């Protein structure tokens, strides 16, 4: 089987789906790799490195799709709302597509893939199990985002992070608050601590307390009923407005005392909850910074404008998204290793059998034989459940 790597077409996207270092592992699994010319250039992986590892460079994008049994991308149609649709005429029935597909985004884009007849696997749907840990691209990209959020905040903040004792006096450390202690939040805590900041974190999931403290952060505990705070996949559950109102009241003082607030409270498939209000921002000291990692889904801060940076009450509110693309070398490396583990799991004897008894296959399979077949996605869009009978794909 041949795996094709097109160049990413989303404006500003610098990552690449596979890096040269994973090609020997794929070849060992019986997979040849073709790469569109320049696909890895912006991430720091020139064409010559791919050739040296055994890949073939193809200069025509359409030829990459035509040649490949499996196409792997970072942002496929669905997650790429700018140019992703341009790839639809290039795919063919029975071809396998793997990447970010935003399965809980817009039904129309998923239907486009189903109508095209591709067998698509959405990496966002990877189960959070020990067995699937090596394939968990969401955690990999969240790690990059949490790190970069702190670096961006440090660049904007008119203070330094560590405490310093100098001939000119003692400089007190910056105070960082992280709201949402998932993978991104935990990496933000670790990065802020490395830079010398006094770091606190809040998460409505009680299980997060031990993780925050293990990184040297102070866990902010609020008197709220959080017995139903976590779903079976380990993500935070959406709460009602009464809960969020109470949460905002209690968080107000903690936010006001912080020099930097990094928000990373995301609920899959839903608008991000507003946790930082206009009034809370107004109580922060001038020069303070908020980096909203939930900006793409509306933001955790009421003042966030997705993709923009605004200043209100002297506080800089940063709503940039796709931060992983700003660290493309290592983001691509991590993504490629996750994809390689996934591909070697899927491919058996030169085909990709659609084994629904396998949890990883079943949970990530999005479209097959012209249908949207993922039960979670069908349930999200209130579609009736269906079965998949065809035994294999990608021949």
SERO-4910 file (N, C-alpha, C, O; in steps of 0.05 Angstrom, whole numbers):
BEGIN
 pado doro    nc1    nc2    nc3   cac1   cac2   cac3    cc1    cc2    cc3    oc1    oc2    oc3
  Unk    A     17    -24      0      0      0      0     18     25      0     40     25     10
  Unk    A      7     46    -11     22     72    -13      8     93      4    -16     97      2
  Unk    A     24    106     20     14    128     37     23    154     25     47    158     19
  Unk    A      4    172     20     10    198      8      9    220     28     -9    221     45
  Unk    A     28    239     25     29    262     44     27    288     27     48    297     17
  Unk    A      3    299     24      1    324     10     12    348     27     13    346     51
  Unk    A     19    369     14     27    393     28      2    405     41    -19    406     28
  Unk    A      5    414     65    -18    427     79    -26    453     65     -8    469     58
  Unk    A    -52    457     61    -61    480     45    -75    502     62    -80    524     52
  Unk    A    -81    496     87    -93    516    104    -74    540    107    -51    536    113
  Unk    A    -84    565    104    -67    588    106    -52    589    133    -64    589    154
  Unk    A    -25    590    132     -9    592    156     -2    566    169     13    565    188
  Unk    A    -13    544    158     -7    517    170     21    509    161     26    507    137
  Unk    A     38    503    180     66    497    175     73    468    181     96    459    175
  Unk    A     55    453    193     61    425    200     59    407    175     49    415    154
  Unk    A     69    383    178     68    363    157     60    337    171     68    332    194
  Unk    A     44    320    157     33    296    170     53    275    177     51    261    197
  Unk    A     74    271    160     94    251    165    122    265    163    126    281    145
  Unk    A    140    258    180    167    268    178    186    246    169    179    222    171
  Unk    A    209    252    158    227    232    147    234    209    167    237    186    159
  Unk    A    236    216    192    244    196    212    226    172    216    234    151    225
  Unk    A    200    175    208    181    153    212    179    135    187    167    113    189
  Unk    A    191    143    165    188    127    140    199     99    143    187     80    133
  Unk    A    223     94    155    233     67    157    213     49    172    210     25    165
  Unk    A    199     59    193    180     43    207    156     36    189    145     14    191
  Unk    A    147     55    173    125     50    155    133     30    133    117     12    126
  Unk    A    157     32    123    166     13    103    168    -15    114    162    -35    101
  Unk    A    177    -17    139    178    -42    152    151    -55    155    148    -80    155
  Unk    A    130    -38    157    103    -48    159     90    -53    131     67    -60    129
  Unk    A    106    -50    110     97    -55     83     84    -31     69     69    -35     50
  Unk    A     90     -7     79     78     17     68     99     34     55    119     41     67
  Unk    A     94     41     29    112     60     15    100     88     19     76     91     23
  Unk    A    117    108     17    109    135     22    115    153     -1    138    153    -11
  Unk    A     95    169    -10    100    190    -30     93    216    -17     74    218     -2
  Unk    A    108    237    -23    106    263    -10    104    284    -31    121    285    -50
  Unk    A     85    303    -28     85    325    -47    109    343    -42    116    348    -19
  Unk    A    121    352    -63    145    369    -61    141    393    -43    121    407    -46
  Unk    A    159    397    -24    157    420     -6    138    416     18    134    435     33
  Unk    A    127    392     21    107    388     42    118    392     70    105    402     87
  Unk    A    144    385     74    156    388    100    174    412    103    186    416    124
  Unk    A    176    429     82    196    450     82    192    470    105    211    477    119
  Unk    A    167    479    110    162    499    130    165    488    158    168    503    178
  Unk    A    164    462    161    168    449    187    197    443    192    204    434    214
  Unk    A    214    447    173    243    441    176    251    414    165    272    404    173
  Unk    A    235    403    147    241    376    136    243    379    105    222    377     92
  Unk    A    266    383     94    269    387     65    264    360     50    266    339     61
  Unk    A    257    363     24    252    340      7    275    319      7    270    295      7
  Unk    A    299    329      8    322    311      7    323    292     31    332    269     28
  Unk    A    313    300     54    312    282     77    292    260     73    296    237     81
  Unk    A    269    266     60    249    246     54    261    225     35    258    201     38
  Unk    A    274    235     14    286    217     -6    307    199      7    309    175      2
  Unk    A    323    211     25    344    195     39    333    173     56    346    153     61
  Unk    A    308    176     65    296    156     82    278    137     66    266    119     77
  Unk    A    277    141     39    263    121     23    236    130     12    222    114      0
  Unk    A    229    155     15    203    165      4    207    175    -24    230    181    -33
  Unk    A    186    177    -39    186    188    -66    174    216    -66    153    220    -53
  Unk    A    186    235    -79    176    262    -80    160    265   -106    169    258   -128
  Unk    A    136    275   -104    118    280   -127    111    310   -128    104    322   -108
  Unk    A    114    322   -151    111    351   -153     82    359   -159     75    383   -156
  Unk    A     65    341   -166     37    348   -172     19    338   -150     19    314   -144
  Unk    A      3    356   -138    -14    348   -115    -35    327   -123    -39    308   -109
  Unk    A    -47    331   -146    -67    312   -156    -55    284   -159    -68    264   -154
  Unk    A    -30    283   -167    -16    257   -171    -11    243   -144    -12    219   -143
  Unk    A     -7    259   -123     -3    247    -97    -29    233    -89    -28    210    -79
  Unk    A    -52    246    -93    -77    233    -87    -83    209   -105    -92    188    -95
  Unk    A    -77    212   -130    -82    190   -149    -65    165   -143    -75    143   -146
  Unk    A    -41    170   -134    -22    148   -129    -28    133   -103    -21    109   -101
  Unk    A    -40    147    -84    -41    137    -57    -65    120    -50    -88    126    -59
  Unk    A    -61     98    -35    -83     83    -24    -93     96      2   -117     96      8
  Unk    A    -74    108     16    -80    122     41    -69    150     39    -46    154     32
  Unk    A    -85    170     46    -76    198     46    -77    207     75    -97    205     89
  Unk    A    -54    218     85    -52    228    112    -47    258    111    -30    268     96
  Unk    A    -63    273    127    -60    302    128    -61    310    157    -69    295    175
  Unk    A    -53    335    162    -58    347    188    -87    357    189   -103    348    204
  Unk    A    -93    377    172   -119    388    170   -133    379    144   -127    389    123
  Unk    A   -151    360    147   -167    351    124   -191    369    120   -196    387    136
  Unk    A   -206    363     99   -232    377     95   -249    372    120   -253    349    129
  Unk    A   -259    393    131   -274    392    156   -260    409    177   -271    428    187
  Unk    A   -235    403    182   -218    420    200   -206    443    184   -199    463    196
  Unk    A   -203    439    158   -193    461    141   -217    474    127   -226    464    106
  Unk    A   -228    495    139   -251    508    127   -244    529    107   -262    543     97
  Unk    A   -219    532    100   -210    552     80   -206    539     52   -218    548     32
  Unk    A   -190    518     51   -183    506     25   -188    476     25   -182    463      4
  Unk    A   -198    464     46   -201    435     47   -219    424     26   -215    402     17
  Unk    A   -239    439     18   -258    429     -2   -245    425    -29   -255    410    -46
  Unk    A   -223    439    -34   -209    436    -59   -198    407    -63   -193    399    -86
  Unk    A   -195    392    -41   -185    365    -43   -206    345    -50   -200    322    -57
  Unk    A   -232    352    -47   -253    332    -51   -253    320    -79   -257    296    -82
  Unk    A   -248    336   -101   -247    324   -127   -223    305   -131   -223    290   -151
  Unk    A   -204    306   -113   -180    290   -116   -182    263   -103   -167    244   -110
  Unk    A   -200    259    -84   -203    234    -71   -221    215    -88   -235    224   -106
  Unk    A   -220    189    -82   -236    170    -97   -249    150    -78   -239    146    -56
  Unk    A   -270    137    -87   -283    117    -70   -264     95    -62   -248     85    -78
  Unk    A   -265     87    -36   -248     66    -26   -221     76    -16   -207     61     -2
  Unk    A   -214    100    -22   -189    111    -12   -191    117     18   -213    123     27
  Unk    A   -169    114     32   -169    119     61   -158    146     67   -137    154     56
  Unk    A   -172    162     84   -163    189     91   -161    190    122   -179    182    136
  Unk    A   -138    200    131   -133    201    160   -123    229    167   -105    239    154
  Unk    A   -134    241    188   -125    267    197   -145    280    215   -165    267    224
  Unk    A   -141    305    221   -161    321    236   -185    327    217   -181    339    196
  Unk    A   -209    318    225   -233    321    208   -255    337    221   -275    342    209
  Unk    A   -251    345    246   -271    360    261   -298    346    260   -317    357    249
  Unk    A   -300    322    271   -324    306    268   -349    317    282   -371    310    275
  Unk    A   -344    334    302   -367    346    316   -370    375    309   -381    391    324
  Unk    A   -361    382    285   -363    409    275   -388    413    258   -409    417    269
  Unk    A   -385    412    232   -407    416    213   -414    390    199   -397    377    187
  Unk    A   -440    383    201   -449    358    188   -444    357    158   -437    336    147
  Unk    A   -446    380    145   -443    381    116   -416    372    107   -414    358     87
  Unk    A   -395    379    122   -368    371    113   -364    341    116   -350    329     99
  Unk    A   -376    329    136   -374    300    139   -389    286    117   -381    266    107
  Unk    A   -412    298    111   -429    286     89   -414    288     62   -416    271     45
  Unk    A   -398    309     59   -381    312     34   -362    288     32   -360    276     10
  Unk    A   -350    280     54   -331    258     53   -346    232     48   -336    214     34
  Unk    A   -369    229     61   -385    205     57   -393    202     27   -391    180     16
  Unk    A   -402    224     16   -411    223    -12   -387    217    -31   -391    205    -52
  Unk    A   -363    225    -23   -340    220    -39   -331    191    -38   -314    182    -53
  Unk    A   -343    176    -19   -337    147    -17   -312    140     -3   -304    117     -3
  Unk    A   -299    159     11   -274    153     24   -279    140     51   -299    144     64
  Unk    A   -260    123     59   -260    112     86   -243    130    103   -218    129    101
  Unk    A   -255    146    120   -241    166    135   -239    159    164   -258    149    176
  Unk    A   -216    165    176   -211    161    204   -204    188    216   -186    201    208
  Unk    A   -219    195    237   -215    221    250   -198    218    275   -206    204    294
  Unk    A   -174    230    274   -156    227    297   -166    240    322   -157    232    344
  Unk    A   -185    259    320   -196    271    344   -212    251    361   -216    255    385
  Unk    A   -221    230    348   -239    210    362   -224    187    375   -236    168    384
  Unk    A   -197    189    375   -181    168    387   -189    163    416   -190    182    431
  Unk    A   -195    138    423   -203    133    451   -180    139    471   -157    136    464
  Unk    A   -187    149    494   -167    155    514   -162    131    532   -171    129    555
  Unk    A   -148    112    520   -141     87    534   -111     83    533    -97     95    517
  Unk    A   -101     66    550    -73     59    551    -64     48    524    -42     55    514
  Unk    A    -81     32    512    -74     19    487    -71     39    464    -55     35    446
  Unk    A    -86     60    465    -86     80    444    -68    104    450    -67    124    435
  Unk    A    -54    104    473    -39    127    482    -18    136    461    -14    160    458
  Unk    A     -5    117    448     16    124    429      4    137    403     19    147    387
  Unk    A    -22    136    400    -35    147    377    -51    173    383    -64    184    365
  Unk    A    -48    183    407    -65    205    416    -54    232    407    -38    245    420
  Unk    A    -63    240    383    -53    265    372    -64    290    387    -50    310    388
  Unk    A    -87    288    398    -98    311    413    -80    318    436    -74    341    442
  Unk    A    -70    298    451    -52    303    473    -25    314    463    -14    332    476
  Unk    A    -16    304    441     10    314    430      8    343    422     25    359    429
  Unk    A    -14    351    408    -17    379    400    -23    397    423    -15    420    424
  Unk    A    -38    386    443    -44    402    467    -19    408    483    -16    430    495
  Unk    A      0    389    483     25    393    496     40    417    484     50    434    498
  Unk    A     41    418    458     54    440    444     39    467    450     52    487    455
  Unk    A     13    466    449     -3    491    454      1    502    482      4    526    486
  Unk    A      1    484    502      5    493    529     33    506    533     35    526    547
  Unk    A     53    494    521     80    506    522     80    533    509     90    553    520
  Unk    A     69    535    485     72    560    469     55    582    482     62    605    479
  Unk    A     33    575    495     16    596    508     33    611    529     30    635    531
  Unk    A     49    597    544     65    610    564     87    627    552     93    649    561
  Unk    A     99    617    530    120    632    517    109    658    505    121    679    507
  Unk    A     85    657    493     72    680    482     66    700    505     71    724    502
  Unk    A     55    690    527     48    708    549     73    721    561     73    744    568
  Unk    A     95    705    563    120    716    574    131    739    556    143    758    566
  Unk    A    127    736    530    137    756    511    121    782    514    132    804    510
  Unk    A     95    780    520     78    804    522     78    817    549     76    841    551
  Unk    A     81    801    570     80    811    598    103    831    603    126    825    596
  Unk    A     97    854    614    119    874    619    134    868    644    144    887    657
  Unk    A    136    843    652    150    835    676    167    810    669    162    799    647
  Unk    A    185    802    685    199    777    681    186    756    699    172    763    718
  Unk    A    190    731    693    177    709    707    190    703    735    176    702    755
  Unk    A    217    699    736    228    689    761    233    711    782    235    735    775
  Unk    A    235    703    807    243    721    828    273    725    826    288    705    823
  Unk    A    282    750    827    311    756    826    319    774    849    304    793    855
  Unk    A    341    768    861    352    786    881    377    799    869    397    786    863
  Unk    A    375    825    865    397    840    850    406    863    867    394    870    888
  Unk    A    427    876    857    437    900    871    416    923    870    417    941    886
  Unk    A    398    920    851    377    941    848    352    933    864    331    946    862
  Unk    A    354    912    880    331    904    896    320    877    887    330    864    868
  Unk    A    300    868    901    288    842    896    264    845    876    247    862    880
  Unk    A    264    828    856    242    827    837    224    804    844    233    781    845
  Unk    A    199    809    848    181    788    855    173    771    831    172    782    809
  Unk    A    167    746    834    160    729    811    133    735    800    115    745    814
  Unk    A    129    729    775    103    732    762     84    711    773     93    690    781
  Unk    A     58    718    773     38    699    783     21    690    759      9    706    745
  Unk    A     21    664    755      7    652    732    -16    635    742    -12    618    760
  Unk    A    -39    639    730    -63    622    736    -70    607    711    -74    619    690
  Unk    A    -73    581    713    -82    564    690   -109    554    697   -113    541    718
  Unk    A   -129    559    679   -156    550    683   -161    527    664   -162    531    639
  Unk    A   -164    503    674   -167    479    657   -141    463    657   -123    470    642
  Unk    A   -140    442    674   -115    427    677   -116    401    661   -111    380    672
  Unk    A   -123    403    635   -120    381    617    -91    379    608    -73    390    621
  Unk    A    -87    367    585    -59    364    575    -46    391    570    -24    396    578
  Unk    A    -61    409    556    -50    436    550    -45    451    576    -24    464    579
  Unk    A    -64    450    594    -61    464    619    -38    454    636    -23    470    648
  Unk    A    -35    428    637    -13    417    653     15    425    641     34    430    655
  Unk    A     16    425    614     41    433    602     46    463    606     69    471    609
  Unk    A     25    479    607     28    508    614     39    511    642     56    528    647
  Unk    A     28    495    661     38    497    688     67    490    690     83    504    702
  Unk    A     75    468    677    103    459    677    121    480    665    143    485    676
  Unk    A    113    492    643    129    512    629    132    538    646    154    549    648
  Unk    A    110    547    658    111    571    674    129    566    699    143    584    707
  Unk    A    127    542    710    144    536    733    174    536    725    190    546    740
  Unk    A    180    525    702    208    525    693    219    553    690    242    558    694
  Unk    A    201    571    681    210    599    678    210    615    704    219    638    704
  Unk    A    202    602    726    204    614    752    180    628    763    182    642    783
  Unk    A    157    625    750    132    638    759    120    623    782    124    598    785
  Unk    A    106    637    799     89    624    819     63    616    805     49    633    794
  Unk    A     57    591    804     36    581    787     14    567    802     18    550    820
  Unk    A    -11    575    796    -35    562    807    -52    552    784    -49    560    761
  Unk    A    -70    533    791    -87    522    770   -114    515    782   -116    508    805
  Unk    A   -134    518    765   -162    510    773   -173    491    752   -170    496    728
  Unk    A   -186    470    761   -201    452    744   -225    442    760   -222    435    784
  Unk    A   -248    440    747   -271    430    762   -270    400    767   -286    390    783
  Unk    A   -252    386    754   -249    357    759   -231    352    783   -207    360    783
  Unk    A   -241    340    804   -224    336    828   -199    320    823   -179    324    836
  Unk    A   -200    302    803   -177    285    797   -153    302    787   -130    292    788
  Unk    A   -157    326    779   -136    343    768   -117    353    791    -95    362    785
  Unk    A   -127    353    815   -112    365    837    -84    352    840    -64    366    842
  Unk    A    -84    326    840    -58    312    844    -39    317    821    -15    320    826
  Unk    A    -50    319    796    -32    325    773    -20    353    775      3    356    769
  Unk    A    -36    372    783    -27    400    786     -5    401    807     16    413    803
  Unk    A    -10    389    830      9    390    851     35    375    845     57    382    854
  Unk    A     33    354    829     57    339    821     76    356    804    100    350    803
  Unk    A     66    377    792     82    395    775     91    419    791    104    437    780
  Unk    A     84    420    817     93    443    833     73    466    833     80    487    843
  Unk    A     50    462    822     30    483    821     12    482    846      9    461    859
  Unk    A     -1    504    852    -20    505    874    -48    501    862    -55    514    843
  Unk    A    -63    482    873    -89    476    862   -110    494    876   -112    494    901
  Unk    A   -125    509    860   -146    526    871   -171    510    874   -182    499    855
  Unk    A   -181    508    899   -205    493    905   -228    513    911   -225    531    927
  Unk    A   -250    508    898   -274    525    902   -296    508    914   -299    484    908
  Unk    A   -313    520    931   -335    505    944   -358    501    924   -379    514    926
  Unk    A   -354    482    905   -374    476    885   -379    446    885   -362    430    891
  Unk    A   -404    438    877   -410    410    875   -400    400    848   -412    408    827
  Unk    A   -379    384    847   -367    375    822   -368    345    819   -351    333    806
  Unk    A   -389    332    831   -391    303    830   -396    293    802   -389    271    795
  Unk    A   -408    310    785   -414    302    757   -397    317    737   -405    324    715
  Unk    A   -372    323    745   -355    341    730   -340    328    707   -331    342    689
  Unk    A   -338    301    706   -321    288    687   -336    266    673   -351    251    685
  Unk    A   -332    264    646   -346    243    631   -328    218    630   -307    217    642
  Unk    A   -338    197    617   -324    171    617   -298    173    601   -281    155    605
  Unk    A   -294    193    584   -269    196    569   -249    213    583   -227    217    573
  Unk    A   -256    223    607   -237    239    622   -239    269    617   -224    285    627
  Unk    A   -258    277    600   -262    305    594   -282    318    613   -299    304    625
  Unk    A   -280    344    616   -300    358    633   -327    358    620   -330    361    596
  Unk    A   -348    355    637   -375    356    627   -385    385    627   -377    401    643
  Unk    A   -402    392    608   -415    418    608   -433    420    632   -446    401    639
  Unk    A   -434    444    644   -451    449    667   -472    470    660   -470    482    639
  Unk    A   -491    474    678   -512    494    672   -502    522    680   -481    525    692
  Unk    A   -517    542    671   -508    570    676   -507    577    706   -490    594    714
  Unk    A   -524    565    722   -523    570    750   -496    562    762   -484    577    778
  Unk    A   -486    539    753   -459    530    762   -438    550    753   -420    558    768
  Unk    A   -439    558    727   -418    575    717   -419    603    730   -398    615    734
  Unk    A   -443    613    736   -445    638    750   -431    637    777   -416    655    785
  Unk    A   -436    615    792   -423    612    818   -393    609    815   -378    620    831
  Unk    A   -385    594    795   -356    590    790   -342    616    784   -321    621    794
  Unk    A   -355    633    767   -343    659    760   -340    677    785   -320    691    788
  Unk    A   -361    676    802   -360    693    826   -336    685    844   -322    702    854
  Unk    A   -332    658    846   -310    649    864   -283    652    852   -263    655    866
  Unk    A   -281    652    825   -255    654    811   -246    683    810   -222    689    805
  Unk    A   -264    702    814   -258    730    809   -233    740    824   -216    753    811
  Unk    A   -231    734    849   -208    743    865   -182    731    855   -161    744    855
  Unk    A   -183    705    848   -159    691    839   -149    703    813   -125    707    809
  Unk    A   -167    709    795   -160    721    769   -148    749    774   -128    756    761
  Unk    A   -161    765    791   -152    792    796   -123    793    807   -109    813    802
  Unk    A   -115    772    821    -88    772    833    -67    761    814    -43    761    821
  Unk    A    -74    753    790    -56    740    771    -45    760    751    -59    778    741
  Unk    A    -19    756    744     -7    772    722    -14    759    695    -17    774    675
  Unk    A    -15    733    695    -22    718    670    -43    698    676    -42    684    696
  Unk    A    -64    697    659    -84    677    661    -84    662    634    -87    673    613
  Unk    A    -81    636    636    -83    619    612   -107    601    615   -109    585    633
  Unk    A   -126    604    596   -151    588    598   -150    566    578   -143    570    554
  Unk    A   -157    542    587   -156    518    570   -178    499    576   -175    475    576
  Unk    A   -202    511    581   -226    494    587   -242    490    562   -257    508    553
  Unk    A   -240    466    551   -253    460    526   -271    435    530   -263    416    543
  Unk    A   -295    436    519   -314    413    521   -318    404    492   -329    419    476
  Unk    A   -310    379    485   -312    370    458   -340    373    446   -360    365    457
  Unk    A   -340    386    422   -365    389    407   -383    411    417   -405    415    406
  Unk    A   -375    426    437   -391    448    448   -376    474    449   -352    475    448
  Unk    A   -392    496    451   -380    522    455   -365    523    481   -374    512    501
  Unk    A   -342    536    482   -327    538    506   -342    554    527   -354    574    521
  Unk    A   -342    544    552   -355    560    574   -341    586    580   -316    587    580
  Unk    A   -356    607    585   -344    632    592   -337    632    622   -355    629    639
  Unk    A   -312    633    628   -303    632    656   -291    658    666   -289    662    690
  Unk    A   -283    676    647   -271    702    654   -288    723    642   -290    726    618
  Unk    A   -301    739    659   -319    760    650   -305    787    646   -282    791    652
  Unk    A   -320    806    634   -311    833    630   -302    845    657   -282    858    659
  Unk    A   -319    841    677   -313    852    704   -288    840    716   -273    854    729
  Unk    A   -284    814    712   -260    801    722   -235    812    709   -215    816    722
  Unk    A   -236    817    683   -213    828    668   -207    856    679   -184    864    683
  Unk    A   -228    872    685   -225    899    695   -211    900    722   -200    921    729
  Unk    A   -212    878    737   -200    878    763   -170    870    762   -156    872    782
  Unk    A   -161    861    738   -133    853    735   -115    878    733   -125    899    724
  Unk    A    -90    876    741    -72    899    739    -65    905    710    -63    887    694
  Unk    A    -62    931    703    -54    938    676    -28    924    669    -10    922    685
  Unk    A    -26    915    644     -3    900    635     -6    870    637     10    855    626
  Unk    A    -28    861    651    -33    832    653    -40    821    626    -47    835    607
  Unk    A    -38    794    624    -42    780    599    -61    756    603    -58    742    622
  Unk    A    -79    753    584    -96    729    583    -90    715    556    -93    728    535
  Unk    A    -83    690    557    -81    674    532   -103    653    533   -103    636    550
  Unk    A   -121    655    514   -145    639    513   -141    616    493   -145    620    469
  Unk    A   -135    592    504   -131    569    486   -157    557    476   -157    539    460
  Unk    A   -179    567    486   -205    558    477   -217    577    457   -241    575    451
  Unk    A   -201    595    446   -211    616    428   -225    605    403   -245    617    394
  Unk    A   -216    582    392   -228    572    368   -257    565    372   -273    565    353
  Unk    A   -265    558    396   -293    551    402   -307    573    418   -324    567    435
  Unk    A   -299    598    413   -313    620    426   -297    633    448   -300    657    453
  Unk    A   -281    617    462   -264    628    483   -275    625    511   -299    625    515
  Unk    A   -257    622    530   -265    622    559   -267    650    570   -278    653    592
  Unk    A   -255    669    556   -257    697    565   -277    712    548   -277    709    523
  Unk    A   -295    727    561   -316    741    546   -305    761    526   -319    767    507
  Unk    A   -281    771    531   -269    791    513   -253    779    490   -243    794    473
  Unk    A   -250    753    490   -234    740    469   -247    744    441   -271    740    438
  Unk    A   -230    751    422   -238    751    394   -221    731    380   -197    734    377
  Unk    A   -233    709    370   -218    687    358   -199    697    336   -207    710    317
  Unk    A   -174    689    339   -154    697    319   -142    724    323   -125    733    307
  Unk    A   -151    739    343   -142    767    347   -130    771    374   -132    755    392
  Unk    A   -116    794    377   -106    803    403   -119    830    409   -118    849    392
  Unk    A   -131    833    432   -145    858    439   -134    867    466   -124    851    482
  Unk    A   -137    893    472   -129    904    497   -153    918    510   -164    936    498
  Unk    A   -161    909    533   -183    921    548   -174    926    577   -163    908    589
  Unk    A   -180    950    587   -172    957    615   -142    953    619   -133    948    642
  Unk    A   -126    956    598    -97    953    600    -89    924    600    -65    918    604
  Unk    A   -108    905    597   -102    876    597   -102    866    568   -121    871    553
  Unk    A    -81    852    561    -79    841    534    -92    813    533    -84    795    548
  Unk    A   -112    810    516   -127    785    513   -120    773    486   -126    784    465
  Unk    A   -106    750    486    -96    737    462   -113    713    455   -116    694    470
  Unk    A   -125    715    431   -143    694    422   -133    678    399   -149    668    383
  Unk    A   -107    676    396    -95    660    374   -103    631    377   -105    620    399
  Unk    A   -106    618    354   -110    589    354    -91    576    334    -76    589    320
  Unk    A    -93    549    333    -74    533    317    -45    539    326    -27    542    309
  Unk    A    -41    541    352    -14    547    362      6    525    356     30    530    354
  Unk    A     -4    500    353     15    478    348     30    483    321     53    475    318
  Unk    A     17    497    303     30    503    277     53    523    280     69    525    262
  Unk    A     54    537    302     76    556    306    101    543    317    122    556    319
  Unk    A     99    517    324    123    502    332    123    477    313    121    455    323
  Unk    A    126    482    287    120    460    268    139    437    268    131    414    262
  Unk    A    165    441    276    184    419    275    176    397    294    173    374    286
  Unk    A    173    404    319    166    384    339    137    376    338    130    353    344
  Unk    A    119    394    331     91    387    328     88    366    306     73    347    310
  Unk    A    102    369    284    101    350    262    113    323    271    103    302    264
  Unk    A    135    325    285    148    300    295    130    284    313    127    260    310
  Unk    A    116    297    331     98    283    349     74    272    334     65    250    338
  Unk    A     63    289    317     39    280    301     46    256    283     31    237    282
  Unk    A     70    257    271     78    235    253     82    209    269     75    188    259
  Unk    A     93    211    293     96    187    309     69    175    317     65    151    318
  Unk    A     50    193    324     23    183    330     10    170    306     -2    149    309
  Unk    A     13    183    283      1    171    258     14    145    251      0    126    242
  Unk    A     40    143    255     54    118    248     44     95    266     40     73    256
  Unk    A     40    100    291     29     80    309      1     72    301     -6     49    302
  Unk    A    -15     92    292    -42     86    283    -42     70    257    -57     51    255
  Unk    A    -25     78    238    -24     64    213    -15     35    216    -27     16    205
  Unk    A      5     31    233     15      3    237     -6    -14    252     -6    -38    250
  Unk    A    -23      0    267    -45    -15    280    -67    -22    260    -78    -44    261
  Unk    A    -73     -4    241    -95     -8    222    -88    -28    200   -105    -45    192
  Unk    A    -64    -26    189    -57    -42    165    -50    -71    172    -34    -76    190
  Unk    A    -64    -89    158    -60   -117    162    -58   -131    135    -77   -130    119
  Unk    A    -34   -142    129    -30   -157    104    -38   -141     79    -52   -151     61
  Unk    A    -30   -116     78    -34   -100     54    -62    -88     51    -68    -77     30
  Unk    A    -78    -90     72   -105    -77     71   -110    -64     98    -96    -68    117
  Unk    A   -132    -49     99   -141    -38    124   -168    -51    130   -189    -41    121
  Unk    A   -169    -73    144   -195    -85    150   -210    -68    170   -200    -59    190
  Unk    A   -236    -65    165   -253    -49    182   -263    -67    204   -285    -78    202
  Unk    A   -247    -71    225   -254    -90    246   -268    -74    269   -255    -62    286
  Unk    A   -294    -75    268   -309    -59    288   -308    -71    316   -316    -58    335
  Unk    A   -297    -95    318   -293   -107    345   -269    -94    359   -266    -96    383
  Unk    A   -252    -80    343   -229    -66    354   -237    -38    361   -247    -23    344
  Unk    A   -234    -31    387   -243     -5    397   -230     19    382   -244     38    376
  Unk    A   -204     17    377   -190     39    364   -201     44    336   -207     67    328
  Unk    A   -205     23    320   -216     25    294   -245     35    295   -252     54    281
  Unk    A   -261     23    312   -289     30    314   -294     59    322   -311     73    311
  Unk    A   -278     69    341   -282     96    352   -272    117    333   -283    140    333
  Unk    A   -252    111    317   -241    132    299   -252    132    271   -250    151    256
  Unk    A   -265    110    263   -277    108    236   -300    127    234   -319    126    249
  Unk    A   -299    145    214   -319    166    211   -338    160    188   -362    160    191
  Unk    A   -326    156    164   -343    150    140   -332    125    127   -309    118    127
  Unk    A   -351    110    115   -344     85    101   -367     77     83   -391     78     91
  Unk    A   -361     68     58   -381     59     39   -404     80     35   -427     73     33
  Unk    A   -396    105     34   -416    126     29   -433    134     52   -452    149     48
  Unk    A   -426    125     76   -443    132    100   -425    144    122   -401    138    124
  Unk    A   -438    160    139   -426    168    164   -432    145    184   -455    139    190
  Unk    A   -411    131    193   -415    106    208   -407    108    237   -411     88    252
  Unk    A   -397    130    246   -388    133    274   -413    137    292   -427    157    289
  Unk    A   -417    120    311   -440    121    329   -441    147    345   -462    159    348
  Unk    A   -417    155    355   -416    180    371   -424    204    355   -438    222    364
  Unk    A   -414    205    330   -420    227    313   -449    227    304   -463    248    304
  Unk    A   -460    204    297   -488    202    290   -506    210    313   -527    223    309
  Unk    A   -498    202    337   -514    210    360   -513    240    365   -533    253    371
  Unk    A   -489    252    361   -485    281    365   -503    297    346   -515    317    354
  Unk    A   -506    287    321   -522    301    301   -551    290    300   -565    295    281
  Unk    A   -558    274    320   -585    262    322   -592    246    297   -615    247    287
  Unk    A   -573    230    287   -577    212    264   -582    184    275   -571    177    295
  Unk    A   -599    168    262   -604    141    271   -579    124    268   -563    128    250
  Unk    A   -575    105    286   -551     87    285   -553     68    262   -575     60    254
  Unk    A   -530     61    250   -529     42    229   -506     23    234   -490     27    251
  Unk    A   -506      0    219   -483    -19    220   -466    -17    196   -474     -6    176
  Unk    A   -442    -27    198   -423    -29    176   -417    -58    171   -407    -72    188
  Unk    A   -422    -67    146   -419    -96    141   -394   -102    123   -384   -125    125
  Unk    A   -385    -83    108   -363    -89     89   -337    -96    105   -330    -80    123
  Unk    A   -323   -118     99   -301   -127    116   -275   -112    113   -260   -112    133
  Unk    A   -270    -99     91   -243    -86     89   -244    -63     70   -262    -60     54
  Unk    A   -223    -46     73   -222    -21     56   -193    -17     48   -175    -29     59
  Unk    A   -189      0     28   -162      9     20   -147    -11      3   -123     -9      1
  Unk    A   -161    -30    -10   -147    -49    -28   -138    -35    -53   -126    -47    -71
***
